[in-house]
Amino acid sequence: TPMRTPRKVNGMEVCVIKPTMFEDSREITETLLSNRTVVLNFEGLDMDVAQRIIDFTSGSCFAIGGNLQKVSGSIFLVTPRSVDISGDLQDIISSSIDIPSVYGR
């Protein structure tokens, strides 16, 4: 079952969803339609299923005028029209967190 944890931030609700199958795309879309932000966690999910979910979610997001942005390799932020994402989250995260490289010292 998907993990769905609501978090209220300044009156806005953020739901964390960890889909396990393509059919979970409907829950993601319904959450967006209820004007809530979704953090999608694809860790451990088959890449083909994850790609299908992203494709479906991307279409839903476009249809409602929302935003979809990749945060990391397996984490995505999906917002309804009423929520703006400013800046590049990948740049913000990589510059604020010192991640040691396995290739360089």
N, C-alpha and C positions, 0 to 999 in steps of 0.2 A: 504494500500500500504506500502511496506517496506520503512523504513527510510534509505536513502543512502546518507551519507555526506562524500565527499572526503576531506582528509587532506593531505597536502604535508609535509613530514618530510625528510629532507636531500635528496630531489629529489625523494623520494618514496611516493607513494600515499597510504593512509589508508582509507578504506571505512567502515563506521558504517552501518550495516544492521540489521533492526529489522523485521524479517520475521513474516508473519501472517498466512501463509499456506505452505504446503509441496512444492507446485509448485515454491516457492521462492528459493528452493535449486539450481535451474538452474542459477539464477542470482549470487548466491554465487560462484558457480563453474566457471562461465564466468568471474567473477571478479578475481578469482585466476589465471585463464588461461591468463588474461591480465597482470599478474605479479604484482598484487596489494594485499596488506594485508587487511584482513577483520576482523572487530570486530563484533561478533554476539551477539545481545542482545535478549534473549528469555524471558524477563520479561513480565508477563501477558499471555504468550502463553501456550496452553494446553500441558501438559507434553508428551503425546503420539505423538503429532505433532512435538514437539521439539526433541524428541528422533529419529524420522524418519529423520528429517533434519540433525541431528548430524551424524547418520549412513551414509546417502548419502554423506555428506560433508567429513566425515572421509575417505570414499572410494575414493572420488575425490582427496583429499589431498594426500593420499597414492600413487595414480596413477601418480601424477606429482612430487612426492618426496618432498612434502611440510610438514608443521608441523601444528598440532592442539593442543592447550593447553587450559585447563579450567582456567579462571581467577577468577571467583566467581561462586556462585550457578547458575546464569543464564547468565553469560558472558563468551564467548569463543574467543580466538585469533586464527585466521587461516592465515597461511603465505605460500606464494609460495616457491619454492626451493631456490630462491635467497636471502631469508631472514632467518637469524639464530635467534633462541630464546635461550638466555643463562640464566641459573639459573632457579629456580622454581618460577614462577610468584606468586603463592599463598603464598609462604614463604616470598617473597619480599614485597608483599602488606600487609600481616598480621603483619610483623615486623615494617613496616613504618607507619602504621595507627593504632592509639590507638582506638579500638572499645570497648566500655563499654559492659560488660557482664550483661545479665539480671539475671544470676544465682548467681554471686558472687559480692562482693563489694570490 
